[in-house]
Amino acid sequence: MKRVRSPSGKALYRVLPRSVAGMSTEQVAFHQRARLQGAMVAAVAEHGYQQVTIKQIVALAGVSLTSFYKLFSGKEQCFLSTYDVIAAMASERIARAYREGDDWCEQLRAAFGCFAQIVASERDAAHLVLVDALGVGPRVLERRERIIGEFQLMLRQSFGRAPEPATVSDTTIHAIVAGIRRVAYRRLLAGEPERLQEVLGELLAWALAYHAPGVQPPVRPPVAEARTQPSLRQTLAETAIPPLDPALARGKLGHRERILHAVVSIASEGGYPALSMPAISARAGISNEAFYEHFADKQDAFLSAFDEAAQRATIPTAQAFAAAPTWPAAVHAAIMALLEHAVTDHVFARLAFFEILTGGPAATDRAEQSLDTFATMLAPGFQTHPEVPEVIGEAIIGGLWSTIQREVGYGRAAQLPGLAPELTYITLVPFLGAEQAAEVATPAR
């Protein structure tokens, strides 16, 4: 779907006449659905998902409100259907490019190139899928997991066709795909999607570095999963942060602490859009006046809660990093400290990996700042290995963060420390090579 601006708010498309000769009811509905989806892309590009209204969408699409509700139950369903169409079309184009490659490396190169071309030429649609969708909620994240699975399979198949076999773990495959996605995400945030083409060769070389014949990388034992895996939406609902006990809160906590916990609790149930002044004040057991003594508005309180949670994670991670004797050992220690902290600090695990995504542009910026803070652990590696492109740091952090998010989201946070060897290996391979990275990641071996 091409970018179409309509600053005047007028319809983007010609309205169908009431009686359309030669078109069945199903054809009219198909036509209207496509126009509404195109309008959703344009409206989100101009206003952002949270600010878009159904009134704006139907005006841009030239479709009546009655027709909209015949096709969709509301804004979210319209957005999800638009997401599905864009993702399906992009996946088919990338898969087609992949199949046309002559060998396993060329297949990946073709797939990477097609992805970058789509991001650059269909920037509004790409922005909707890779950026705006994060603020919609668990239903989109579930869809994203399915798309990631398709690209992981593509990567796995290519590695399987290599002349020499090599062990590449599922965690590593996931991290590669998530890392490339984050690089595209950051280019879109910067308004420079066309620059993704400039780093394709570096990203491909990074991905191929994990296919290392003769090296036995660390691989986490298979995770025991229930026969009926709960959905991400269900797991997040079951692990929401509970409200404080009112009597206990009043006796031991001040207004600020109670407000922040109320914000976290409400956001864990419905994301940032669920926050309102009455809801926060009621759950914190305070007046609106007391709220404004500490925060300017709900966004200020939400971002403050995230900042405090991120700081709680940064401190033990930085301490572990500083105490290690060498940089590779420091990377391992920092990753272990972060994973262990995510196990015990449920507020951090929810805010940093889920709720912060729903808070709009300001929250997105804050989340990226937090990731940049954790990325500083890579600085010594870049200093001693200047041949490693800086974009690889973006990809590594994206891969690590997405891997942790997946474990937390599916209720496996308690098992996070078991990922430390694999995540260490993923981090160190570009700097040390696969063999040395494997040795550092599994020192007991």
C-alpha positions as CSV (number, residue, x, y, z in Angstrom):
1,M,0.0,0.0,0.0
2,K,1.5,3.3,-1.1
3,R,1.7,6.3,1.1
4,V,-1.3,8.6,0.5
5,R,-1.5,11.9,2.4
6,S,-4.8,13.7,2.8
7,P,-4.2,16.7,5.1
8,S,-7.6,18.1,4.3
9,G,-9.3,15.0,5.7
10,K,-11.2,14.4,2.4
11,A,-11.7,10.9,1.0
12,L,-8.7,9.3,-0.6
13,Y,-10.9,7.3,-2.9
14,R,-13.9,7.8,-5.1
15,V,-17.1,6.8,-3.2
16,L,-19.0,3.9,-4.9
17,P,-22.5,4.8,-6.0
18,R,-25.3,3.3,-4.0
19,S,-26.2,1.0,-6.9
20,V,-23.2,-0.5,-8.5
21,A,-23.9,-2.3,-11.7
22,G,-22.2,-5.6,-12.1
23,M,-20.9,-5.8,-8.6
24,S,-22.2,-8.3,-6.1
25,T,-22.7,-7.5,-2.4
26,E,-19.5,-9.5,-1.7
27,Q,-17.5,-7.5,-4.3
28,V,-18.7,-4.2,-2.8
29,A,-17.7,-5.4,0.7
30,F,-14.3,-6.5,-0.6
31,H,-13.8,-3.1,-2.3
32,Q,-14.8,-1.2,0.9
33,R,-12.6,-3.4,3.1
34,A,-9.6,-2.6,0.9
35,R,-10.3,1.1,1.0
36,L,-10.7,1.1,4.8
37,Q,-7.4,-0.7,5.1
38,G,-5.7,1.8,2.8
39,A,-7.2,4.6,4.9
40,M,-5.9,2.9,8.1
41,V,-2.4,3.0,6.7
42,A,-2.7,6.7,5.7
43,A,-4.4,7.7,9.0
44,V,-1.9,5.9,11.2
45,A,1.0,7.4,9.2
46,E,-0.3,10.9,9.9
47,H,-1.6,10.6,13.4
48,G,-0.3,7.4,15.1
49,Y,-2.6,4.5,16.0
50,Q,-3.7,5.8,19.4
51,Q,-4.9,9.1,18.0
52,V,-6.7,7.7,14.9
53,T,-10.5,7.6,15.1
54,I,-13.0,5.6,13.2
55,K,-14.5,8.9,11.9
56,Q,-11.1,9.7,10.3
57,I,-10.8,6.3,8.7
58,V,-14.2,6.3,7.1
59,A,-13.8,9.8,5.9
60,L,-10.5,8.9,4.2
61,A,-11.9,5.7,2.8
62,G,-15.2,7.3,1.5
63,V,-17.1,4.6,3.3
64,S,-20.1,5.1,5.6
65,L,-19.9,4.4,9.3
66,T,-22.6,1.8,8.9
67,S,-20.5,0.0,6.3
68,F,-17.5,0.1,8.5
69,Y,-19.3,-1.7,11.3
70,K,-20.6,-4.3,8.9
71,L,-17.0,-5.2,8.2
72,F,-15.2,-4.5,11.5
73,S,-16.1,-4.6,15.1
74,G,-14.0,-1.5,15.8
75,K,-10.7,0.3,15.2
76,E,-8.5,-2.5,16.5
77,Q,-10.0,-5.2,14.3
78,C,-9.6,-2.9,11.3
79,F,-6.0,-2.3,12.2
80,L,-5.3,-6.0,12.7
81,S,-6.8,-6.9,9.3
82,T,-4.7,-4.2,7.7
83,Y,-1.6,-5.6,9.5
84,D,-2.5,-9.1,8.3
85,V,-2.8,-8.0,4.6
86,I,0.5,-6.0,4.7
87,A,2.3,-8.9,6.4
88,A,1.0,-11.5,4.1
89,M,1.9,-9.5,0.9
90,A,5.4,-8.8,2.2
91,S,5.9,-12.4,3.3
92,E,4.9,-13.7,-0.1
93,R,7.2,-11.3,-1.9
94,I,10.2,-12.1,0.4
95,A,9.5,-15.9,0.0
96,R,9.4,-15.5,-3.7
97,A,12.7,-13.7,-3.8
98,Y,14.2,-16.3,-1.5
99,R,13.2,-19.2,-3.7
100,E,14.8,-17.5,-6.7
101,G,18.3,-17.6,-5.1
102,D,20.8,-20.0,-6.6
103,D,22.4,-21.3,-3.4
104,W,21.8,-21.0,0.3
105,C,23.8,-17.7,0.7
106,E,22.2,-16.1,-2.4
107,Q,18.7,-17.1,-1.1
108,L,19.3,-15.2,2.1
109,R,20.8,-12.3,0.2
110,A,17.8,-12.1,-2.0
111,A,15.4,-12.3,0.9
112,F,17.2,-9.6,2.9
113,G,17.3,-7.4,-0.2
114,C,13.6,-7.8,-0.8
115,F,12.8,-7.0,2.8
116,A,14.9,-3.8,2.6
117,Q,13.2,-2.8,-0.7
118,I,9.7,-3.2,0.8
119,V,10.7,-1.1,3.9
120,A,12.0,1.7,1.7
121,S,9.3,1.7,-1.0
122,E,6.3,1.0,1.2
123,R,7.4,3.0,4.2
124,D,4.0,3.8,5.6
125,A,2.9,0.2,5.5
126,A,6.3,-0.9,6.9
127,H,6.0,1.6,9.7
128,L,2.5,0.3,10.6
129,V,3.8,-3.3,10.8
130,L,7.2,-2.7,12.4
131,V,6.6,0.4,14.6
132,D,2.9,1.4,15.1
133,A,1.8,-2.2,15.7
134,L,3.8,-2.5,18.9
135,G,1.4,-0.1,20.6
136,V,-1.7,-2.0,19.8
137,G,-1.3,-4.9,22.3
138,P,-0.9,-8.7,22.6
139,R,-3.0,-9.6,19.6
140,V,-0.4,-7.9,17.3
141,L,2.5,-9.4,19.2
142,E,1.0,-12.9,18.6
143,R,0.8,-12.1,14.9
144,R,4.4,-10.9,14.9
145,E,5.5,-14.1,16.5
146,R,3.9,-16.0,13.6
147,I,5.7,-13.8,11.0
148,I,9.0,-14.2,12.9
149,G,8.4,-18.0,12.7
150,E,8.1,-17.8,8.9
151,F,11.4,-16.0,8.6
152,Q,13.1,-18.3,11.2
153,L,12.1,-21.3,9.0
154,M,13.6,-19.6,6.0
155,L,16.9,-19.0,7.8
156,R,16.9,-22.6,9.2
157,Q,16.3,-24.0,5.7
158,S,19.2,-22.0,4.3
159,F,21.6,-23.1,7.0
160,G,20.4,-26.7,6.4
161,R,21.4,-26.4,2.7
162,A,24.9,-25.3,3.4
163,P,27.6,-27.6,2.2
164,E,29.0,-28.2,5.7
165,P,26.6,-28.8,8.6
166,A,26.7,-26.6,11.7
167,T,24.8,-26.3,14.9
168,V,22.7,-23.1,15.0
169,S,20.3,-23.0,18.0
170,D,16.7,-21.9,17.8
171,T,17.5,-19.1,20.1
172,T,20.2,-17.9,17.8
173,I,17.8,-18.1,14.8
174,H,15.2,-16.1,16.7
175,A,17.8,-13.5,17.7
176,I,19.0,-13.0,14.1
177,V,15.5,-12.4,12.8
178,A,14.7,-10.1,15.7
179,G,18.0,-8.2,15.3
180,I,17.3,-7.5,11.6
181,R,13.8,-6.3,12.5
182,R,15.2,-3.9,15.1
183,V,17.6,-2.4,12.6
184,A,14.7,-1.8,10.2
185,Y,12.6,-0.4,13.1
186,R,15.3,2.1,14.0
187,R,15.6,3.3,10.4
188,L,11.9,3.8,10.2
189,L,11.9,5.7,13.5
190,A,14.6,8.0,12.1
191,G,12.6,8.5,8.9
192,E,15.4,6.9,6.9
193,P,14.0,3.5,5.8
194,E,16.0,3.7,2.5
195,R,19.2,3.5,4.5
196,L,18.5,-0.2,5.5
197,Q,19.9,-1.1,2.0
198,E,23.3,0.3,3.1
199,V,23.7,-2.2,5.9
200,L,22.3,-5.3,4.2
201,G,25.7,-6.8,3.5
202,E,26.9,-6.3,7.0
203,L,23.7,-7.9,8.4
204,L,24.0,-10.9,6.1
205,A,27.6,-11.4,7.1
206,W,26.5,-11.2,10.8
207,A,23.8,-13.8,10.3
208,L,26.2,-16.2,8.4
209,A,28.8,-15.9,11.2
210,Y,26.6,-18.1,13.4
211,H,26.9,-21.0,10.9
212,A,30.2,-22.2,12.1
213,P,31.0,-25.8,11.1
214,G,33.1,-27.7,13.8
215,V,32.0,-25.4,16.6
216,Q,29.6,-26.6,19.3
217,P,27.8,-23.5,20.6
218,P,25.8,-23.5,23.8
219,V,22.3,-24.8,23.4
220,R,19.6,-24.6,26.1
221,P,17.9,-27.9,26.8
222,P,14.5,-28.1,25.3
223,V,11.8,-26.1,27.2
224,A,9.0,-28.2,28.6
225,E,5.8,-26.8,27.3
226,A,2.2,-27.7,28.0
227,R,0.3,-29.6,25.4
228,T,-2.0,-26.6,25.0
229,Q,0.3,-23.6,24.9
230,P,-1.6,-20.6,26.2
231,S,-1.7,-17.5,24.0
232,L,0.5,-14.5,24.7
233,R,-2.7,-12.6,25.4
234,Q,-3.8,-15.1,28.0
235,T,-0.4,-15.4,29.7
236,L,0.0,-11.6,30.0
237,A,-3.5,-11.4,31.5
238,E,-2.7,-14.1,34.1
239,T,0.6,-12.4,35.0
240,A,-0.7,-8.8,35.4
241,I,0.7,-6.9,38.3
242,P,-1.9,-7.1,41.1
243,P,-3.1,-3.9,43.0
244,L,-1.6,-3.2,46.4
245,D,-3.5,-4.1,49.5
246,P,-5.1,-0.7,50.5
247,A,-4.5,-1.0,54.2
248,L,-0.9,-2.1,53.8
249,A,-0.2,0.6,51.2
250,R,-1.5,3.4,53.3
251,G,0.6,2.3,56.3
252,K,3.9,1.8,54.6
253,L,4.0,3.7,51.3
254,G,3.8,7.4,50.4
255,H,1.6,8.8,47.7
256,R,4.3,8.7,45.0
257,E,5.0,5.0,45.5
258,R,1.3,4.2,45.5
259,I,0.7,6.2,42.3
260,L,3.5,4.4,40.5
261,H,2.3,1.0,41.5
262,A,-1.2,1.9,40.5
263,V,0.1,3.0,37.1
264,V,2.0,-0.3,36.6
265,S,-0.9,-2.4,37.7
266,I,-3.4,-0.7,35.4
267,A,-1.0,-0.7,32.5
268,S,-0.3,-4.4,32.9
269,E,-4.0,-5.1,32.5
270,G,-4.7,-2.9,29.4
271,G,-1.5,-1.1,28.4
272,Y,-1.0,2.7,28.5
273,P,-4.5,3.4,26.9
274,A,-6.1,1.9,30.0
275,L,-4.6,4.6,32.2
276,S,-6.9,7.5,33.3
277,M,-6.7,9.9,36.2
278,P,-9.8,8.5,37.9
279,A,-8.5,4.9,37.6
280,I,-5.0,5.8,38.9
281,S,-6.3,7.8,41.8
282,A,-8.9,5.2,42.8
283,R,-6.3,2.3,42.7
284,A,-3.7,4.4,44.5
285,G,-6.3,5.5,47.1
286,I,-5.5,9.2,46.7
287,S,-7.2,12.3,45.4
288,N,-6.5,13.9,42.0
289,E,-4.9,16.8,43.8
290,A,-2.4,14.5,45.5
291,F,-1.5,13.0,42.1
292,Y,-0.6,16.4,40.7
293,E,1.7,17.1,43.6
294,H,4.0,14.4,42.2
295,F,3.3,14.2,38.4
296,A,2.2,16.5,35.6
297,D,-0.1,13.9,34.0
298,K,-0.6,10.2,33.4
299,Q,2.2,10.1,30.8
300,D,4.7,11.6,33.3
301,A,3.7,9.0,35.9
302,F,3.9,6.1,33.3
303,L,7.4,7.2,32.1
304,S,8.6,7.7,35.6
305,A,7.5,4.1,36.5
306,F,9.4,2.8,33.5
307,D,12.5,4.9,34.3
308,E,12.6,3.6,37.9
309,A,12.2,0.0,36.7
310,A,14.9,0.4,34.1
311,Q,17.2,1.9,36.7
312,R,16.7,-1.1,39.0
313,A,17.8,-3.4,36.2
314,T,20.7,-1.2,35.1
315,I,22.4,-1.1,38.5
316,P,23.0,-4.9,39.1
317,T,23.8,-5.3,35.4
318,A,26.4,-2.5,35.5
319,Q,27.9,-3.8,38.7
320,A,28.3,-7.3,37.3
321,F,29.9,-6.0,34.2
322,A,32.4,-3.8,36.1
323,A,33.4,-6.6,38.4
324,A,34.5,-9.1,35.7
325,P,38.2,-9.4,34.9
326,T,37.9,-9.3,31.0
327,W,35.4,-7.8,28.6
328,P,34.1,-11.2,27.3
329,A,33.6,-12.3,30.9
330,A,31.9,-9.0,31.7
331,V,29.4,-9.6,28.9
332,H,28.5,-13.0,30.3
333,A,28.2,-11.6,33.8
334,A,26.0,-8.6,32.7
335,I,23.7,-10.8,30.7
336,M,23.3,-13.2,33.7
337,A,22.6,-10.3,36.0
338,L,20.0,-8.9,33.7
339,L,18.2,-12.3,33.3
340,E,18.3,-12.9,37.1
341,H,16.9,-9.5,37.7
342,A,14.0,-10.1,35.2
343,V,13.1,-13.2,37.2
344,T,12.6,-11.4,40.5
345,D,11.5,-7.9,39.3
346,H,8.1,-8.6,37.8
347,V,7.4,-4.9,37.3
348,F,10.5,-4.4,35.2
349,A,9.8,-7.5,33.2
350,R,6.3,-6.3,32.3
351,L,7.1,-2.6,31.8
352,A,10.3,-3.0,29.9
353,F,9.2,-5.7,27.5
354,F,5.5,-5.0,27.0
355,E,3.7,-2.0,28.5
356,I,6.3,0.6,27.4
357,L,5.5,-0.4,23.8
358,T,1.9,0.9,24.2
359,G,2.8,4.4,25.4
360,G,3.2,6.2,22.1
361,P,6.2,8.1,20.7
362,A,7.5,9.4,24.0
363,A,7.5,5.9,25.5
364,T,9.1,4.5,22.3
365,D,11.9,7.1,22.7
366,R,12.4,6.2,26.3
367,A,12.5,2.5,25.5
368,E,15.2,3.1,22.9
369,Q,17.2,5.2,25.4
370,S,17.1,2.3,27.8
371,L,18.3,-0.2,25.2
372,D,21.1,2.2,24.3
373,T,22.1,2.1,28.0
374,F,22.4,-1.6,28.0
375,A,24.2,-1.5,24.6
376,T,27.1,0.3,26.3
377,M,28.4,-3.1,27.3
378,L,29.4,-3.6,23.7
379,A,31.6,-0.5,23.6
380,P,34.9,-2.2,24.6
381,G,34.2,-4.8,21.9
382,F,34.0,-2.2,19.2
383,Q,37.1,-0.5,20.5
384,T,39.2,-3.6,20.3
385,H,37.5,-4.9,17.1
386,P,36.9,-1.8,15.0
387,E,36.3,-4.0,12.0
388,V,32.8,-4.9,13.4
389,P,30.2,-2.5,12.0
390,E,28.2,-0.5,14.5
391,V,24.9,-1.7,13.1
392,I,25.7,-5.1,14.5
393,G,25.4,-3.7,18.0
394,E,21.8,-2.6,17.1
395,A,21.0,-6.1,15.9
396,I,22.5,-7.9,18.8
397,I,20.6,-5.8,21.4
398,G,17.4,-6.3,19.4
399,G,18.0,-10.0,19.3
400,L,18.7,-10.3,23.1
401,W,15.7,-8.1,24.0
402,S,13.3,-10.0,21.8
403,T,14.4,-13.3,23.2
404,I,13.8,-12.2,26.7
405,Q,10.5,-10.7,25.8
406,R,9.4,-14.0,24.3
407,E,10.2,-15.9,27.4
408,V,8.5,-13.4,29.7
409,G,5.5,-13.2,27.5
410,Y,4.9,-16.9,27.5
411,G,5.3,-17.3,31.2
412,R,8.8,-18.7,31.2
413,A,10.6,-15.9,33.0
414,A,11.8,-18.3,35.8
415,Q,13.9,-20.1,33.1
416,L,15.6,-17.0,31.8
417,P,19.0,-17.6,33.5
418,G,19.3,-20.8,31.5
419,L,19.6,-18.6,28.4
420,A,22.7,-16.8,29.6
421,P,25.2,-19.0,27.7
422,E,23.3,-18.7,24.4
423,L,22.8,-15.0,24.7
424,T,26.5,-14.5,25.6
425,Y,27.5,-16.5,22.6
426,I,25.2,-14.5,20.3
427,T,26.7,-11.3,21.6
428,L,30.3,-12.3,21.3
429,V,30.5,-14.1,18.0
430,P,30.9,-11.0,15.8
431,F,33.8,-9.8,17.9
432,L,35.6,-13.1,18.9
433,G,34.5,-15.6,16.3
434,A,32.3,-18.6,17.0
435,E,34.9,-20.8,18.5
436,Q,36.2,-18.4,21.2
437,A,32.7,-17.1,21.9
438,A,31.5,-20.6,22.6
439,E,34.4,-21.1,25.0
440,V,33.6,-17.9,26.9
441,A,29.8,-18.7,27.0
442,T,30.3,-22.1,28.4
443,P,33.5,-21.8,30.6
444,A,32.8,-25.1,32.5
445,R,33.2,-27.0,29.2
